[in-house]
Amino acid sequence: MAEFEIITEAKELEALAKDLLGEEIVAFDTEADSFYHYFDKVCLVQVATHKKCWLIDPFNFNSYCCFY
């Protein structure tokens, strides 16, 4: 079974971003719904390295500024 961590707070996301800088290969996957007429809404961000996976729920963040 794959090990994963769920990211729910900005401080966890910031720590993850710093850790990922040291990785050679990082995979990202997004899940979105298209219920909105003008744009898709991202519902889940999945991040993986050879060692671990993280699930990020963007609805836990007040804005998307954490993702830039």
PDB file as gemmi writes it, atoms N, CA and C in Angstrom:
CRYST1    1.000    1.000    1.000  90.00  90.00  90.00 P 1                      
ATOM      1  N   MET A   1       0.835  -1.168   0.000  1.00  0.00           N  
ATOM      2  CA  MET A   1       0.000   0.000   0.000  1.00  0.00           C  
ATOM      3  C   MET A   1       0.888   1.243   0.000  1.00  0.00           C  
ATOM      4  N   ALA A   2       0.530   2.211  -0.814  1.00  0.00           N  
ATOM      5  CA  ALA A   2       1.307   3.443  -0.898  1.00  0.00           C  
ATOM      6  C   ALA A   2       1.099   4.285   0.347  1.00  0.00           C  
ATOM      7  N   GLU A   3       2.172   4.892   0.810  1.00  0.00           N  
ATOM      8  CA  GLU A   3       2.064   5.794   1.941  1.00  0.00           C  
ATOM      9  C   GLU A   3       1.820   7.200   1.417  1.00  0.00           C  
ATOM     10  N   PHE A   4       0.943   7.921   2.098  1.00  0.00           N  
ATOM     11  CA  PHE A   4       0.677   9.287   1.693  1.00  0.00           C  
ATOM     12  C   PHE A   4       0.378  10.136   2.920  1.00  0.00           C  
ATOM     13  N   GLU A   5       0.480  11.444   2.715  1.00  0.00           N  
ATOM     14  CA  GLU A   5       0.180  12.409   3.764  1.00  0.00           C  
ATOM     15  C   GLU A   5      -0.826  13.397   3.188  1.00  0.00           C  
ATOM     16  N   ILE A   6      -1.796  13.779   3.985  1.00  0.00           N  
ATOM     17  CA  ILE A   6      -2.776  14.765   3.552  1.00  0.00           C  
ATOM     18  C   ILE A   6      -2.345  16.132   4.072  1.00  0.00           C  
ATOM     19  N   ILE A   7      -2.228  17.088   3.161  1.00  0.00           N  
ATOM     20  CA  ILE A   7      -1.811  18.445   3.494  1.00  0.00           C  
ATOM     21  C   ILE A   7      -3.070  19.292   3.675  1.00  0.00           C  
ATOM     22  N   THR A   8      -3.236  19.857   4.875  1.00  0.00           N  
ATOM     23  CA  THR A   8      -4.444  20.633   5.150  1.00  0.00           C  
ATOM     24  C   THR A   8      -4.154  22.047   5.644  1.00  0.00           C  
ATOM     25  N   GLU A   9      -2.894  22.362   5.910  1.00  0.00           N  
ATOM     26  CA  GLU A   9      -2.550  23.678   6.435  1.00  0.00           C  
ATOM     27  C   GLU A   9      -1.442  24.317   5.608  1.00  0.00           C  
ATOM     28  N   ALA A  10      -1.455  25.643   5.574  1.00  0.00           N  
ATOM     29  CA  ALA A  10      -0.467  26.376   4.784  1.00  0.00           C  
ATOM     30  C   ALA A  10       0.958  26.070   5.227  1.00  0.00           C  
ATOM     31  N   LYS A  11       1.189  25.918   6.522  1.00  0.00           N  
ATOM     32  CA  LYS A  11       2.547  25.643   6.997  1.00  0.00           C  
ATOM     33  C   LYS A  11       3.026  24.270   6.513  1.00  0.00           C  
ATOM     34  N   GLU A  12       2.115  23.313   6.394  1.00  0.00           N  
ATOM     35  CA  GLU A  12       2.479  21.992   5.859  1.00  0.00           C  
ATOM     36  C   GLU A  12       2.810  22.098   4.367  1.00  0.00           C  
ATOM     37  N   LEU A  13       2.047  22.923   3.658  1.00  0.00           N  
ATOM     38  CA  LEU A  13       2.293  23.106   2.225  1.00  0.00           C  
ATOM     39  C   LEU A  13       3.630  23.787   1.994  1.00  0.00           C  
ATOM     40  N   GLU A  14       3.952  24.775   2.814  1.00  0.00           N  
ATOM     41  CA  GLU A  14       5.240  25.463   2.693  1.00  0.00           C  
ATOM     42  C   GLU A  14       6.397  24.504   2.973  1.00  0.00           C  
ATOM     43  N   ALA A  15       6.255  23.659   3.984  1.00  0.00           N  
ATOM     44  CA  ALA A  15       7.298  22.681   4.305  1.00  0.00           C  
ATOM     45  C   ALA A  15       7.456  21.682   3.169  1.00  0.00           C  
ATOM     46  N   LEU A  16       6.353  21.254   2.593  1.00  0.00           N  
ATOM     47  CA  LEU A  16       6.409  20.329   1.455  1.00  0.00           C  
ATOM     48  C   LEU A  16       7.137  20.971   0.285  1.00  0.00           C  
ATOM     49  N   ALA A  17       6.813  22.213  -0.017  1.00  0.00           N  
ATOM     50  CA  ALA A  17       7.460  22.907  -1.136  1.00  0.00           C  
ATOM     51  C   ALA A  17       8.972  22.967  -0.938  1.00  0.00           C  
ATOM     52  N   LYS A  18       9.413  23.250   0.270  1.00  0.00           N  
ATOM     53  CA  LYS A  18      10.851  23.297   0.555  1.00  0.00           C  
ATOM     54  C   LYS A  18      11.488  21.912   0.396  1.00  0.00           C  
ATOM     55  N   ASP A  19      10.797  20.886   0.869  1.00  0.00           N  
ATOM     56  CA  ASP A  19      11.326  19.520   0.746  1.00  0.00           C  
ATOM     57  C   ASP A  19      11.423  19.086  -0.712  1.00  0.00           C  
ATOM     58  N   LEU A  20      10.456  19.492  -1.516  1.00  0.00           N  
ATOM     59  CA  LEU A  20      10.442  19.076  -2.924  1.00  0.00           C  
ATOM     60  C   LEU A  20      11.569  19.704  -3.722  1.00  0.00           C  
ATOM     61  N   LEU A  21      12.107  20.835  -3.258  1.00  0.00           N  
ATOM     62  CA  LEU A  21      13.234  21.469  -3.953  1.00  0.00           C  
ATOM     63  C   LEU A  21      14.450  20.553  -4.005  1.00  0.00           C  
ATOM     64  N   GLY A  22      14.566  19.643  -3.059  1.00  0.00           N  
ATOM     65  CA  GLY A  22      15.696  18.727  -3.017  1.00  0.00           C  
ATOM     66  C   GLY A  22      15.484  17.443  -3.808  1.00  0.00           C  
ATOM     67  N   GLU A  23      14.322  17.292  -4.411  1.00  0.00           N  
ATOM     68  CA  GLU A  23      14.023  16.073  -5.166  1.00  0.00           C  
ATOM     69  C   GLU A  23      14.395  16.230  -6.640  1.00  0.00           C  
ATOM     70  N   GLU A  24      14.891  15.174  -7.222  1.00  0.00           N  
ATOM     71  CA  GLU A  24      15.247  15.202  -8.648  1.00  0.00           C  
ATOM     72  C   GLU A  24      14.006  15.078  -9.529  1.00  0.00           C  
ATOM     73  N   ILE A  25      13.063  14.246  -9.119  1.00  0.00           N  
ATOM     74  CA  ILE A  25      11.847  14.016  -9.896  1.00  0.00           C  
ATOM     75  C   ILE A  25      10.636  14.191  -8.992  1.00  0.00           C  
ATOM     76  N   VAL A  26       9.690  15.014  -9.452  1.00  0.00           N  
ATOM     77  CA  VAL A  26       8.441  15.243  -8.728  1.00  0.00           C  
ATOM     78  C   VAL A  26       7.299  15.152  -9.733  1.00  0.00           C  
ATOM     79  N   ALA A  27       6.269  14.407  -9.386  1.00  0.00           N  
ATOM     80  CA  ALA A  27       5.102  14.272 -10.263  1.00  0.00           C  
ATOM     81  C   ALA A  27       3.918  15.010  -9.629  1.00  0.00           C  
ATOM     82  N   PHE A  28       3.168  15.701 -10.472  1.00  0.00           N  
ATOM     83  CA  PHE A  28       1.962  16.404 -10.031  1.00  0.00           C  
ATOM     84  C   PHE A  28       0.774  15.893 -10.836  1.00  0.00           C  
ATOM     85  N   ASP A  29      -0.354  15.784 -10.165  1.00  0.00           N  
ATOM     86  CA  ASP A  29      -1.597  15.419 -10.828  1.00  0.00           C  
ATOM     87  C   ASP A  29      -2.701  16.242 -10.188  1.00  0.00           C  
ATOM     88  N   THR A  30      -3.609  16.747 -10.986  1.00  0.00           N  
ATOM     89  CA  THR A  30      -4.724  17.516 -10.442  1.00  0.00           C  
ATOM     90  C   THR A  30      -6.040  16.859 -10.838  1.00  0.00           C  
ATOM     91  N   GLU A  31      -6.988  16.999  -9.966  1.00  0.00           N  
ATOM     92  CA  GLU A  31      -8.344  16.538 -10.243  1.00  0.00           C  
ATOM     93  C   GLU A  31      -9.236  17.769 -10.186  1.00  0.00           C  
ATOM     94  N   ALA A  32     -10.068  17.939 -11.197  1.00  0.00           N  
ATOM     95  CA  ALA A  32     -10.928  19.113 -11.264  1.00  0.00           C  
ATOM     96  C   ALA A  32     -12.329  18.709 -11.692  1.00  0.00           C  
ATOM     97  N   ASP A  33     -13.273  19.555 -11.335  1.00  0.00           N  
ATOM     98  CA  ASP A  33     -14.622  19.347 -11.856  1.00  0.00           C  
ATOM     99  C   ASP A  33     -14.888  20.431 -12.887  1.00  0.00           C  
ATOM    100  N   SER A  34     -15.779  20.172 -13.769  1.00  0.00           N  
ATOM    101  CA  SER A  34     -16.109  21.147 -14.814  1.00  0.00           C  
ATOM    102  C   SER A  34     -17.564  21.575 -14.691  1.00  0.00           C  
ATOM    103  N   PHE A  35     -18.012  21.678 -13.448  1.00  0.00           N  
ATOM    104  CA  PHE A  35     -19.382  22.124 -13.220  1.00  0.00           C  
ATOM    105  C   PHE A  35     -19.531  23.624 -13.432  1.00  0.00           C  
ATOM    106  N   TYR A  36     -18.410  24.313 -13.559  1.00  0.00           N  
ATOM    107  CA  TYR A  36     -18.441  25.753 -13.714  1.00  0.00           C  
ATOM    108  C   TYR A  36     -18.345  26.092 -15.191  1.00  0.00           C  
ATOM    109  N   HIS A  37     -19.126  27.045 -15.622  1.00  0.00           N  
ATOM    110  CA  HIS A  37     -19.235  27.347 -17.048  1.00  0.00           C  
ATOM    111  C   HIS A  37     -17.986  27.975 -17.646  1.00  0.00           C  
ATOM    112  N   TYR A  38     -17.214  28.696 -16.854  1.00  0.00           N  
ATOM    113  CA  TYR A  38     -16.105  29.450 -17.421  1.00  0.00           C  
ATOM    114  C   TYR A  38     -14.740  28.841 -17.149  1.00  0.00           C  
ATOM    115  N   PHE A  39     -14.625  28.045 -16.120  1.00  0.00           N  
ATOM    116  CA  PHE A  39     -13.333  27.440 -15.824  1.00  0.00           C  
ATOM    117  C   PHE A  39     -13.545  26.222 -14.942  1.00  0.00           C  
ATOM    118  N   ASP A  40     -12.581  25.322 -14.966  1.00  0.00           N  
ATOM    119  CA  ASP A  40     -12.607  24.166 -14.077  1.00  0.00           C  
ATOM    120  C   ASP A  40     -12.203  24.602 -12.675  1.00  0.00           C  
ATOM    121  N   LYS A  41     -12.647  23.865 -11.699  1.00  0.00           N  
ATOM    122  CA  LYS A  41     -12.281  24.137 -10.322  1.00  0.00           C  
ATOM    123  C   LYS A  41     -11.436  22.973  -9.819  1.00  0.00           C  
ATOM    124  N   VAL A  42     -10.209  23.269  -9.396  1.00  0.00           N  
ATOM    125  CA  VAL A  42      -9.310  22.227  -8.908  1.00  0.00           C  
ATOM    126  C   VAL A  42      -9.820  21.727  -7.563  1.00  0.00           C  
ATOM    127  N   CYS A  43     -10.012  20.418  -7.473  1.00  0.00           N  
ATOM    128  CA  CYS A  43     -10.568  19.806  -6.263  1.00  0.00           C  
ATOM    129  C   CYS A  43      -9.534  19.032  -5.456  1.00  0.00           C  
ATOM    130  N   LEU A  44      -8.444  18.627  -6.100  1.00  0.00           N  
ATOM    131  CA  LEU A  44      -7.416  17.847  -5.421  1.00  0.00           C  
ATOM    132  C   LEU A  44      -6.104  17.991  -6.178  1.00  0.00           C  
ATOM    133  N   VAL A  45      -5.011  18.137  -5.442  1.00  0.00           N  
ATOM    134  CA  VAL A  45      -3.675  18.142  -6.034  1.00  0.00           C  
ATOM    135  C   VAL A  45      -2.926  16.970  -5.423  1.00  0.00           C  
ATOM    136  N   GLN A  46      -2.367  16.126  -6.280  1.00  0.00           N  
ATOM    137  CA  GLN A  46      -1.587  14.981  -5.828  1.00  0.00           C  
ATOM    138  C   GLN A  46      -0.130  15.209  -6.222  1.00  0.00           C  
ATOM    139  N   VAL A  47       0.759  15.011  -5.277  1.00  0.00           N  
ATOM    140  CA  VAL A  47       2.189  15.204  -5.503  1.00  0.00           C  
ATOM    141  C   VAL A  47       2.890  13.919  -5.099  1.00  0.00           C  
ATOM    142  N   ALA A  48       3.872  13.499  -5.897  1.00  0.00           N  
ATOM    143  CA  ALA A  48       4.577  12.257  -5.579  1.00  0.00           C  
ATOM    144  C   ALA A  48       6.051  12.354  -5.949  1.00  0.00           C  
ATOM    145  N   THR A  49       6.858  11.690  -5.139  1.00  0.00           N  
ATOM    146  CA  THR A  49       8.264  11.458  -5.443  1.00  0.00           C  
ATOM    147  C   THR A  49       8.457   9.946  -5.394  1.00  0.00           C  
ATOM    148  N   HIS A  50       9.684   9.498  -5.544  1.00  0.00           N  
ATOM    149  CA  HIS A  50       9.950   8.058  -5.436  1.00  0.00           C  
ATOM    150  C   HIS A  50       9.713   7.545  -4.015  1.00  0.00           C  
ATOM    151  N   LYS A  51       9.729   8.456  -3.046  1.00  0.00           N  
ATOM    152  CA  LYS A  51       9.653   8.059  -1.646  1.00  0.00           C  
ATOM    153  C   LYS A  51       8.264   8.142  -1.037  1.00  0.00           C  
ATOM    154  N   LYS A  52       7.456   9.116  -1.484  1.00  0.00           N  
ATOM    155  CA  LYS A  52       6.216   9.399  -0.779  1.00  0.00           C  
ATOM    156  C   LYS A  52       5.222  10.125  -1.672  1.00  0.00           C  
ATOM    157  N   CYS A  53       3.950  10.121  -1.241  1.00  0.00           N  
ATOM    158  CA  CYS A  53       2.879  10.837  -1.933  1.00  0.00           C  
ATOM    159  C   CYS A  53       2.192  11.792  -0.957  1.00  0.00           C  
ATOM    160  N   TRP A  54       1.689  12.881  -1.501  1.00  0.00           N  
ATOM    161  CA  TRP A  54       0.947  13.858  -0.708  1.00  0.00           C  
ATOM    162  C   TRP A  54      -0.342  14.181  -1.433  1.00  0.00           C  
ATOM    163  N   LEU A  55      -1.397  14.365  -0.674  1.00  0.00           N  
ATOM    164  CA  LEU A  55      -2.687  14.789  -1.196  1.00  0.00           C  
ATOM    165  C   LEU A  55      -2.977  16.167  -0.615  1.00  0.00           C  
ATOM    166  N   ILE A  56      -3.244  17.118  -1.498  1.00  0.00           N  
ATOM    167  CA  ILE A  56      -3.492  18.488  -1.071  1.00  0.00           C  
ATOM    168  C   ILE A  56      -4.928  18.847  -1.436  1.00  0.00           C  
ATOM    169  N   ASP A  57      -5.697  19.229  -0.441  1.00  0.00           N  
ATOM    170  CA  ASP A  57      -7.082  19.648  -0.652  1.00  0.00           C  
ATOM    171  C   ASP A  57      -7.120  21.167  -0.752  1.00  0.00           C  
ATOM    172  N   PRO A  58      -7.255  21.723  -1.952  1.00  0.00           N  
ATOM    173  CA  PRO A  58      -7.211  23.175  -2.104  1.00  0.00           C  
ATOM    174  C   PRO A  58      -8.366  23.896  -1.413  1.00  0.00           C  
ATOM    175  N   PHE A  59      -9.435  23.185  -1.091  1.00  0.00           N  
ATOM    176  CA  PHE A  59     -10.554  23.826  -0.400  1.00  0.00           C  
ATOM    177  C   PHE A  59     -10.208  24.210   1.036  1.00  0.00           C  
ATOM    178  N   ASN A  60      -9.120  23.694   1.567  1.00  0.00           N  
ATOM    179  CA  ASN A  60      -8.694  24.044   2.920  1.00  0.00           C  
ATOM    180  C   ASN A  60      -7.951  25.372   2.978  1.00  0.00           C  
ATOM    181  N   PHE A  61      -7.677  25.968   1.833  1.00  0.00           N  
ATOM    182  CA  PHE A  61      -6.905  27.205   1.790  1.00  0.00           C  
ATOM    183  C   PHE A  61      -7.797  28.349   1.344  1.00  0.00           C  
ATOM    184  N   ASN A  62      -7.616  29.519   1.965  1.00  0.00           N  
ATOM    185  CA  ASN A  62      -8.461  30.671   1.658  1.00  0.00           C  
ATOM    186  C   ASN A  62      -8.227  31.230   0.266  1.00  0.00           C  
ATOM    187  N   SER A  63      -7.038  31.023  -0.265  1.00  0.00           N  
ATOM    188  CA  SER A  63      -6.729  31.512  -1.605  1.00  0.00           C  
ATOM    189  C   SER A  63      -5.713  30.576  -2.240  1.00  0.00           C  
ATOM    190  N   TYR A  64      -5.490  30.760  -3.519  1.00  0.00           N  
ATOM    191  CA  TYR A  64      -4.528  29.920  -4.231  1.00  0.00           C  
ATOM    192  C   TYR A  64      -3.121  30.482  -4.151  1.00  0.00           C  
ATOM    193  N   CYS A  65      -2.913  31.568  -3.399  1.00  0.00           N  
ATOM    194  CA  CYS A  65      -1.569  32.158  -3.320  1.00  0.00           C  
ATOM    195  C   CYS A  65      -0.551  31.178  -2.756  1.00  0.00           C  
ATOM    196  N   CYS A  66      -0.996  30.210  -1.978  1.00  0.00           N  
ATOM    197  CA  CYS A  66      -0.070  29.214  -1.423  1.00  0.00           C  
ATOM    198  C   CYS A  66       0.548  28.344  -2.508  1.00  0.00           C  
ATOM    199  N   PHE A  67      -0.086  28.278  -3.663  1.00  0.00           N  
ATOM    200  CA  PHE A  67       0.347  27.364  -4.703  1.00  0.00           C  
ATOM    201  C   PHE A  67       1.297  28.018  -5.716  1.00  0.00           C  
ATOM    202  N   TYR A  68       1.640  29.280  -5.521  1.00  0.00           N  
ATOM    203  CA  TYR A  68       2.530  29.954  -6.460  1.00  0.00           C  
ATOM    204  C   TYR A  68       3.906  30.100  -5.894  1.00  0.00           C  
TER     205      TYR A  68                                                      
END                                                                             
